[in-house]
Amino acid sequence: MHIPLQNYLDPNEPSMNVVDRAKFLALLEGRKAVSFSGHTHTTEHHYFGATDGFMGPRRIIIMC
């Protein structure tokens, strides 16, 4: 994807993050998934879990 699900620069800024991240993560429940994005010029790893809206059996790793 082009826009990161979340970034460390400003994780709440809509222009730099996916605003419906919880809805997207809900679609991935029960699946093994990896997401890559290329919008920014940083390298970050995020581990999304229940507090982020991902209710799968394990946390999901997002690299951007």
C-alpha positions in Angstrom: 0.0 0.0 0.0 1.1 3.6 -0.5 0.2 5.2 2.9 1.5 3.5 6.0 -1.1 2.1 8.5 0.8 4.1 11.1 4.1 5.9 11.4 6.2 7.1 14.3 6.5 10.7 13.0 2.9 11.4 14.0 0.8 8.3 14.5 -2.5 10.4 14.7 -2.0 12.6 11.6 -4.6 11.5 9.0 -2.4 12.7 6.1 0.4 10.3 7.1 -1.6 7.3 8.4 -4.5 5.2 7.3 -7.5 6.7 9.1 -9.7 3.5 9.0 -6.8 1.3 10.3 -9.0 -0.6 12.7 -11.5 -1.5 10.0 -8.7 -2.7 7.7 -7.1 -4.8 10.6 -10.5 -6.4 11.3 -10.5 -7.7 7.7 -7.3 -9.5 8.4 -8.5 -11.4 11.5 -7.8 -15.1 11.3 -5.3 -14.6 8.5 -1.5 -14.6 8.4 -0.6 -11.2 6.8 2.3 -8.9 6.1 1.8 -5.4 4.9 4.4 -3.2 3.1 4.1 0.5 2.3 6.4 3.0 0.6 5.0 6.5 1.2 7.7 7.7 3.6 11.4 7.5 3.6 11.7 5.8 7.0 11.8 2.2 8.1 9.5 1.2 10.9 8.0 -2.0 12.3 4.7 -1.8 14.1 3.1 -4.7 16.0 -0.7 -4.3 16.0 -2.8 -6.1 18.6 -6.2 -5.9 20.2 -5.7 -2.3 21.4 -5.2 -1.3 17.8 -8.3 -3.1 16.5 -6.6 -6.3 15.3 -8.4 -9.2 17.1 -6.4 -12.1 15.6 -4.7 -14.8 17.6 -1.3 -13.1 17.4 -0.2 -9.5 16.8 0.3 -8.5 13.1 3.6 -7.0 12.0 3.5 -4.1 9.6 6.7 -2.9 8.0 6.8 0.5 6.3 
